[in-house]
């Protein structure tokens, strides 16, 4: 199974520090993923076809020393949102590059919502979403065990985050105000286990 090991994020160190991340030299690590500030991009530990076919900048490997705990309590990336013009060709291309088919393909928000395909790439998922727009990485959701504590830490750091609300996939989610880095950023906590 391929692993997402690098994720390029828009914004600067101050923007991400305001979201409760410990940033060193424009980088920080979240679980197995090295986050590199600059532009939206990604990199995997293995590919089976040319990643340029996905229409997203590709990050070559570069290890960071920063494995520090983050004040926001984030431990992994839950998912990365990848907009695609149409899902059939995107699934063909992603399957070729990653070497695995999607785990699931459906309309999670009902028949009126966009169709999505989900690929497990290590800890996170890639959430491919039909958008009718050119391919692009447009957002990320970080997982934390305690969303209330994460929101409090982000607000204490000066970050603009909304109040927690129920998430479509269960659990709760809190979104960062869109204008912060002009990219979709959310913090989630898992749904309770019964």
TAUR-V935088 format. One record per backbone hydrogen bond with DSSP energy under -0.5 kcal/mol. CO is the residue of the C=O (numbers start at 1). NH is the residue of the N-H. E is the energy in kcal/mol with one decimal. If there is no record, write none. Layout:
BEGIN
co/nh/e
CO/NH/E
CO/NH/E
END
This chain:
BEGIN
co/nh/e
3/5/-0.7
3/45/-2.1
5/34/-2.8
6/43/-2.0
7/36/-2.2
8/41/-1.1
9/38/-2.7
12/16/-1.8
13/17/-2.7
14/18/-1.9
16/19/-0.8
16/21/-1.7
17/20/-1.8
18/159/-0.6
20/72/-1.7
21/23/-0.9
24/27/-1.3
26/37/-2.9
27/24/-2.8
28/35/-3.4
30/33/-2.2
32/34/-0.5
33/30/-2.8
33/35/-0.6
34/7/-2.5
35/28/-1.9
36/9/-2.5
38/11/-0.6
41/8/-2.6
42/59/-2.5
43/5/-2.1
43/6/-1.9
50/53/-1.8
51/54/-1.7
51/56/-0.5
52/55/-1.6
57/42/-1.9
58/60/-0.5
65/67/-1.2
66/29/-0.7
70/73/-2.2
73/145/-0.5
76/78/-0.5
76/143/-2.8
78/125/-1.7
79/141/-2.6
80/82/-0.5
80/127/-3.0
81/83/-0.5
81/138/-2.4
81/139/-1.0
82/129/-2.5
83/136/-1.8
84/131/-3.3
84/132/-1.2
86/90/-1.3
87/91/-2.9
88/92/-2.0
89/93/-2.6
90/94/-3.2
91/95/-2.6
92/96/-1.9
93/97/-2.6
94/98/-3.1
95/99/-2.0
97/48/-3.1
104/118/-2.9
106/108/-0.7
106/116/-3.0
107/110/-2.0
110/113/-1.7
115/130/-2.3
116/106/-2.2
117/128/-2.8
118/103/-3.2
118/104/-1.1
119/121/-0.5
119/126/-2.7
121/4/-2.7
121/124/-0.6
124/121/-2.6
125/80/-2.2
125/127/-0.6
126/119/-2.3
126/128/-0.8
127/82/-2.5
128/117/-2.1
129/84/-2.6
136/83/-2.6
136/138/-0.6
138/184/-2.6
139/81/-2.6
140/186/-2.0
141/78/-2.4
141/79/-1.3
142/188/-3.1
143/75/-1.9
143/76/-1.0
146/150/-2.1
147/151/-2.9
148/152/-2.2
149/153/-2.4
150/154/-2.6
151/155/-2.6
152/156/-2.2
153/157/-1.5
154/159/-3.0
155/158/-1.2
159/161/-1.0
160/177/-2.1
165/173/-2.8
167/170/-1.8
171/167/-2.0
172/189/-2.1
173/165/-2.3
174/187/-2.5
175/162/-3.0
177/180/-2.3
178/181/-0.5
178/182/-1.1
178/183/-0.6
183/185/-0.5
184/140/-2.2
185/176/-2.9
186/142/-2.8
187/174/-2.4
188/144/-2.7
189/172/-1.4
END
